[in-house]
Amino acid sequence: MTPTQIRCIPFFDYPHLFLSEERELSAIFRDVGLRGAFILQEDLIRFERNLAAYLGMKYALGVGNATDGLLLALLAAGIGPGDEAIFCSHTMVATAAAIHFAGAIPVPVECAKDHLIDPDAVERAITPRTRAILPTQLNGRTADMQALERIAKYHDLIIIEDAAQALGSRFQGRAAGTFGAAGVFSFFPAKTLGCLGDGGAVVTNNDEIYESLVQLRDHGRGSEGEIVSWGFNSRLDTLQAAILDFRLGSYDTTVERRRVLADTYHNRLRAIGQIKRPPGPEDDADHFDVFQNYEIEAERRDELRAFLKGHDVGSTLPWGGKAVHQWPRLGFSTHLPFTERVFERALLLPLNLSLTEDDVHHICNIIQDFYRLP
């Protein structure tokens, strides 16, 4: 397939999420609807149990979305007013927003060469007020958690993982979301495990944090059903849980398919000196990446993006083209030169299960053609 052939490839094909499993999803809609099983029913309990087992965790709790999950996890871990929480500025604003709405102070730091939180930058940012580290396990890759655990232990800090993009990703054999006091996942439709709306989950091995999360997600109701504290309304609804549990059953196949597509990108873009690729699927024995996204750094990034668009290939800028600390109305005065340089070059290429390997070859042909231009 050559770039001269007509082929429209959106950055993400949302209708495919339904059409590819229309019969199975319709059966789930009908089953849940006929039972009237919409909120906190057995389907959710089953999904929570299966998700916890998949990750090797004691508890998983479905919540309305991952942003809520981060907020509830911070509150359950006792992070609040006056505390500082360190996060990587290469993340969705939701990571910092959860810290803010917990009453704490979000402290942005640099990303490392793999675009994940830089442990050295974390150590430099620690003050007497620091209470937590929130690493974002970005693009389906897990950060250097060995270094972060060492830092947290030495300074007596809590780790809460924003693993929204990293279900199934592993570092040194351990799953993303399982290193800290709690880990949070997103089931937004475009995630590697997505539902057909908003959804999230918090996982933990800590009994006290779990009981606090149970209360916080459902108006302060404890495990016995009594109101025992102030709480929120952030429950993963049963229909979405049933869809997620169905898709979790084939999730390993989903991950393997994404890794095949990423490997095709990795090999095809190898010879283009103007592009910096993310680590390949087999590049590092410490990491098992699930490739939520395929994020490159590209010279003449904006021109390349326009060239792709001209050939009906979608792409997008991470987080609208700015790191969290670069949104002036959020009040940050931090200068993070490495991260800012990344955001001048970063581009997300399509990577999802609506793509074929021929699609990826087509995209790579277009990129090669662009860099051959005078």
C-alpha positions as CSV (number, residue, x, y, z in Angstrom):
1,M,0.0,0.0,0.0
2,T,1.4,3.4,-0.9
3,P,0.5,6.9,0.2
4,T,-1.1,7.6,-3.2
5,Q,-3.9,5.1,-2.4
6,I,-7.0,6.6,-0.7
7,R,-7.2,5.3,2.9
8,C,-8.7,7.3,5.7
9,I,-7.3,6.4,9.1
10,P,-8.7,8.4,12.0
11,F,-6.6,8.8,15.2
12,F,-9.3,6.8,16.9
13,D,-12.3,5.1,15.5
14,Y,-14.9,5.3,18.2
15,P,-17.8,3.5,16.4
16,H,-15.4,0.5,16.0
17,L,-15.6,0.0,19.7
18,F,-19.2,-1.0,19.4
19,L,-19.4,-2.4,15.9
20,S,-16.6,-4.8,16.4
21,E,-18.6,-6.5,19.2
22,E,-22.1,-5.4,18.4
23,R,-23.7,-8.8,19.0
24,E,-22.0,-9.4,22.3
25,L,-22.5,-5.9,23.6
26,S,-26.2,-5.9,22.7
27,A,-26.6,-9.1,24.6
28,I,-25.0,-7.5,27.7
29,F,-27.3,-4.4,27.3
30,R,-30.3,-6.7,27.2
31,D,-29.3,-8.9,30.1
32,V,-28.5,-6.0,32.4
33,G,-31.7,-4.1,31.3
34,L,-34.0,-7.0,31.8
35,R,-32.7,-7.6,35.3
36,G,-32.8,-3.9,36.1
37,A,-29.3,-4.3,37.5
38,F,-27.9,-0.8,37.1
39,I,-26.1,0.3,40.2
40,L,-23.8,-1.8,42.6
41,Q,-25.0,-5.2,41.4
42,E,-23.4,-8.5,41.0
43,D,-21.8,-7.7,37.6
44,L,-19.7,-5.0,39.3
45,I,-18.7,-7.2,42.2
46,R,-17.6,-9.9,39.7
47,F,-15.6,-7.4,37.6
48,E,-13.9,-6.0,40.7
49,R,-13.0,-9.5,41.8
50,N,-11.6,-10.4,38.4
51,L,-9.7,-7.2,38.0
52,A,-8.1,-7.6,41.4
53,A,-7.1,-11.2,40.5
54,Y,-5.7,-10.1,37.1
55,L,-3.5,-7.6,39.0
56,G,-2.7,-9.8,41.9
57,M,-4.2,-7.3,44.3
58,K,-6.5,-7.8,47.4
59,Y,-9.1,-5.2,46.4
60,A,-10.4,-3.5,43.3
61,L,-13.2,-0.9,43.6
62,G,-15.1,0.4,40.5
63,V,-15.5,4.2,40.5
64,G,-17.1,6.7,38.1
65,N,-13.9,7.6,36.4
66,A,-10.1,7.7,37.0
67,T,-10.1,11.3,38.0
68,D,-12.5,10.5,40.9
69,G,-10.4,7.5,41.6
70,L,-7.2,9.6,42.1
71,L,-9.1,12.0,44.3
72,L,-10.6,9.3,46.4
73,A,-7.3,7.4,46.7
74,L,-5.5,10.6,47.9
75,L,-8.2,11.2,50.5
76,A,-8.2,7.6,51.6
77,A,-4.5,7.7,52.1
78,G,-4.7,10.9,54.2
79,I,-3.3,13.4,51.8
80,G,-4.9,16.8,52.4
81,P,-4.4,20.6,53.1
82,G,-0.8,21.7,53.5
83,D,0.6,18.6,51.9
84,E,2.7,18.6,48.7
85,A,2.3,15.9,46.1
86,I,4.9,15.5,43.3
87,F,3.7,14.5,39.8
88,C,5.2,14.5,36.3
89,S,4.0,17.4,34.2
90,H,3.7,15.2,31.2
91,T,0.3,13.9,32.2
92,M,-3.4,14.8,31.8
93,V,-4.4,17.7,34.0
94,A,-6.6,15.3,35.9
95,T,-3.6,14.1,37.9
96,A,-2.9,17.5,39.2
97,A,-6.6,18.3,39.6
98,A,-7.0,15.4,42.0
99,I,-4.2,16.7,44.1
100,H,-5.7,20.2,44.1
101,F,-9.2,19.0,45.1
102,A,-7.8,16.9,47.9
103,G,-6.6,20.2,49.3
104,A,-2.9,19.5,48.7
105,I,-0.4,21.3,46.5
106,P,0.5,19.8,43.2
107,V,4.3,20.0,42.4
108,P,5.2,19.3,38.8
109,V,8.5,17.8,37.8
110,E,10.4,16.8,34.6
111,C,9.8,13.7,32.6
112,A,12.7,11.4,31.7
113,K,13.8,10.3,28.2
114,D,11.0,7.7,28.1
115,H,8.5,10.5,28.8
116,L,7.7,9.1,32.3
117,I,8.5,10.7,35.6
118,D,12.2,11.3,36.3
119,P,13.2,9.9,39.7
120,D,16.1,12.4,40.0
121,A,13.6,15.3,39.5
122,V,11.4,13.8,42.1
123,E,14.2,13.7,44.7
124,R,15.2,17.3,43.9
125,A,11.6,18.5,44.4
126,I,11.1,17.0,47.9
127,T,10.6,19.5,50.8
128,P,9.5,19.1,54.4
129,R,5.9,19.4,53.2
130,T,6.1,16.6,50.6
131,R,3.8,13.7,51.5
132,A,3.2,11.8,48.2
133,I,4.5,10.9,44.8
134,L,2.0,10.4,42.0
135,P,3.8,8.7,39.0
136,T,1.8,8.6,35.8
137,Q,2.3,5.3,34.1
138,L,2.1,6.9,30.7
139,N,1.4,5.5,27.2
140,G,1.2,1.9,28.5
141,R,4.6,2.0,30.2
142,T,5.5,1.7,33.9
143,A,8.0,4.2,35.4
144,D,11.2,3.2,37.2
145,M,9.3,2.1,40.3
146,Q,12.4,0.6,41.9
147,A,13.9,4.1,42.1
148,L,10.6,5.7,43.2
149,E,10.1,3.1,45.9
150,R,13.6,3.8,47.2
151,I,12.9,7.5,47.3
152,A,9.5,7.1,49.0
153,K,10.9,4.7,51.6
154,Y,13.8,7.0,52.5
155,H,11.6,10.1,52.8
156,D,8.6,8.4,54.2
157,L,6.3,9.3,51.3
158,I,3.1,7.7,50.0
159,I,2.9,6.5,46.4
160,I,-0.4,6.8,44.6
161,E,-0.1,5.5,41.0
162,D,-1.9,7.2,38.1
163,A,-2.0,4.0,36.0
164,A,-4.9,5.2,33.9
165,Q,-3.1,4.3,30.7
166,A,-1.2,1.2,31.9
167,L,-3.5,-1.8,32.7
168,G,-1.3,-4.9,32.2
169,S,1.9,-3.0,31.9
170,R,4.7,-4.3,34.1
171,F,8.0,-3.2,35.6
172,Q,10.4,-6.0,36.7
173,G,7.4,-8.4,36.6
174,R,5.1,-6.3,38.8
175,A,1.9,-4.8,37.3
176,A,1.4,-1.0,37.1
177,G,-0.9,0.1,39.8
178,T,0.4,-2.4,42.4
179,F,3.4,-0.6,43.7
180,G,2.0,2.1,46.0
181,A,-0.7,2.5,48.6
182,A,-3.2,2.6,45.8
183,G,-3.3,2.5,42.0
184,V,-5.9,4.0,39.7
185,F,-7.1,2.9,36.2
186,S,-9.2,4.5,33.5
187,F,-11.8,2.7,31.4
188,F,-12.5,5.7,29.1
189,P,-13.5,4.2,25.7
190,A,-10.2,4.9,24.1
191,K,-8.2,3.1,26.8
192,T,-6.7,-0.4,26.2
193,L,-9.6,-1.7,28.3
194,G,-12.4,0.6,27.6
195,C,-16.1,0.7,28.3
196,L,-18.8,2.7,26.5
197,G,-18.7,5.7,28.7
198,D,-16.8,6.9,31.7
199,G,-15.4,4.4,34.2
200,G,-12.4,3.8,36.5
201,A,-11.1,1.6,39.3
202,V,-8.9,1.9,42.4
203,V,-6.9,-1.0,43.6
204,T,-5.1,-1.5,46.9
205,N,-3.9,-4.1,49.3
206,N,-4.5,-1.9,52.4
207,D,-7.6,-2.8,54.4
208,E,-8.1,0.7,55.9
209,I,-7.7,2.4,52.5
210,Y,-10.2,0.0,51.0
211,E,-12.8,0.7,53.7
212,S,-12.3,4.4,53.3
213,L,-12.7,4.1,49.5
214,V,-15.9,2.1,49.9
215,Q,-17.3,5.0,52.0
216,L,-16.0,7.7,49.7
217,R,-17.4,6.4,46.5
218,D,-21.0,5.9,47.9
219,H,-22.1,8.8,50.1
220,G,-20.2,7.6,53.1
221,R,-21.8,4.2,53.3
222,G,-19.5,1.6,54.9
223,S,-19.3,-2.1,54.1
224,E,-22.3,-2.7,56.4
225,G,-24.5,-0.2,54.5
226,E,-24.6,2.4,57.3
227,I,-23.6,6.1,56.7
228,V,-20.4,6.4,58.7
229,S,-18.7,9.4,57.0
230,W,-19.0,12.1,54.4
231,G,-18.7,10.7,50.9
232,F,-19.2,11.3,47.2
233,N,-21.2,9.6,44.5
234,S,-18.7,7.9,42.2
235,R,-19.9,4.4,41.4
236,L,-19.0,2.4,38.3
237,D,-22.4,1.5,36.9
238,T,-23.3,-2.1,36.4
239,L,-23.7,-1.9,32.7
240,Q,-20.2,-0.6,32.2
241,A,-18.8,-3.1,34.6
242,A,-20.5,-6.0,32.7
243,I,-18.9,-4.7,29.5
244,L,-15.5,-4.4,31.1
245,D,-15.7,-7.9,32.6
246,F,-16.5,-9.3,29.2
247,R,-13.6,-7.5,27.6
248,L,-11.2,-8.4,30.4
249,G,-11.6,-12.0,29.4
250,S,-9.7,-11.4,26.2
251,Y,-7.5,-8.6,27.4
252,D,-4.2,-10.5,27.0
253,T,-5.1,-10.9,23.3
254,T,-5.8,-7.2,23.1
255,V,-2.4,-6.3,24.6
256,E,-0.5,-8.7,22.3
257,R,-2.2,-7.1,19.3
258,R,-1.2,-3.6,20.4
259,R,2.4,-4.8,20.9
260,V,2.5,-6.2,17.4
261,L,1.3,-2.9,15.9
262,A,3.8,-1.0,18.0
263,D,6.6,-3.3,16.9
264,T,5.6,-2.6,13.2
265,Y,5.9,1.1,13.9
266,H,9.2,0.5,15.7
267,N,10.8,-1.3,12.9
268,R,9.5,0.8,10.0
269,L,10.5,4.1,11.7
270,R,13.9,2.9,12.7
271,A,15.7,4.5,9.8
272,I,14.2,7.9,10.0
273,G,16.7,10.0,11.9
274,Q,14.3,12.9,12.4
275,I,12.1,10.8,14.6
276,K,12.7,9.6,18.1
277,R,10.7,6.4,18.8
278,P,9.4,5.2,22.2
279,P,11.1,2.0,23.5
280,G,10.2,-1.0,21.4
281,P,8.3,-4.0,22.8
282,E,11.5,-6.0,23.3
283,D,14.0,-3.2,24.0
284,D,14.1,-3.6,27.8
285,A,13.8,-6.7,29.9
286,D,12.6,-4.7,32.9
287,H,9.5,-3.3,31.0
288,F,6.5,-4.9,29.5
289,D,4.6,-2.2,27.7
290,V,1.0,-2.4,26.6
291,F,1.1,0.6,24.2
292,Q,-1.9,2.7,25.1
293,N,-0.4,5.2,22.7
294,Y,2.5,5.5,20.3
295,E,4.2,8.8,21.1
296,I,7.1,9.9,19.0
297,E,9.2,13.0,19.0
298,A,9.5,14.5,15.5
299,E,11.5,17.2,13.8
300,R,9.2,19.7,12.0
301,R,6.4,18.1,14.1
302,D,3.6,20.5,13.0
303,E,4.5,20.2,9.4
304,L,4.5,16.4,9.7
305,R,1.1,16.4,11.3
306,A,-0.3,18.6,8.5
307,F,1.2,16.3,6.0
308,L,-0.5,13.2,7.6
309,K,-3.8,15.1,7.7
310,G,-3.4,15.8,4.0
311,H,-3.2,12.1,3.5
312,D,-6.3,11.4,5.6
313,V,-4.3,10.1,8.6
314,G,-5.2,11.4,12.1
315,S,-2.8,12.3,14.8
316,T,-2.9,14.3,17.9
317,L,-0.8,16.3,20.3
318,P,-0.5,15.0,23.8
319,W,-2.8,16.9,26.3
320,G,-3.6,19.5,23.7
321,G,0.1,20.3,23.2
322,K,1.0,21.5,26.7
323,A,2.3,19.9,29.8
324,V,0.3,20.6,33.0
325,H,2.7,23.4,34.2
326,Q,2.3,25.2,30.9
327,W,-1.4,26.1,31.4
328,P,-0.9,29.6,32.8
329,R,-4.3,29.9,34.5
330,L,-3.5,27.0,36.8
331,G,-1.0,29.2,38.6
332,F,2.3,27.3,38.1
333,S,5.5,29.2,37.9
334,T,7.7,26.2,37.2
335,H,10.2,26.0,34.3
336,L,10.8,22.4,33.2
337,P,13.1,22.7,30.1
338,F,13.4,19.1,29.2
339,T,9.6,18.5,29.3
340,E,9.0,21.7,27.4
341,R,11.3,20.6,24.7
342,V,9.5,17.3,24.5
343,F,6.2,19.1,24.0
344,E,7.6,21.0,21.0
345,R,8.2,17.7,19.3
346,A,5.8,15.1,20.7
347,L,3.1,13.6,18.4
348,L,0.7,10.7,19.0
349,L,0.2,8.3,16.0
350,P,-2.8,6.1,15.7
351,L,-2.6,2.8,17.7
352,N,-5.7,0.9,18.4
353,L,-7.5,-2.3,17.5
354,S,-9.3,-0.8,14.5
355,L,-5.9,-0.7,12.8
356,T,-4.3,-3.4,10.6
357,E,-0.6,-3.9,10.1
358,D,-1.2,-2.6,6.5
359,D,-2.6,0.6,8.1
360,V,0.6,1.1,10.1
361,H,2.8,0.4,7.0
362,H,0.7,3.0,5.2
363,I,1.2,5.6,7.9
364,C,5.0,4.9,8.0
365,N,5.1,5.2,4.2
366,I,3.6,8.7,4.5
367,I,6.1,9.7,7.2
368,Q,9.0,8.4,5.1
369,D,7.7,10.5,2.1
370,F,7.5,13.6,4.3
371,Y,11.1,13.4,5.4
372,R,12.2,12.8,1.8
373,L,10.8,16.2,0.8
374,P,13.4,19.0,0.3
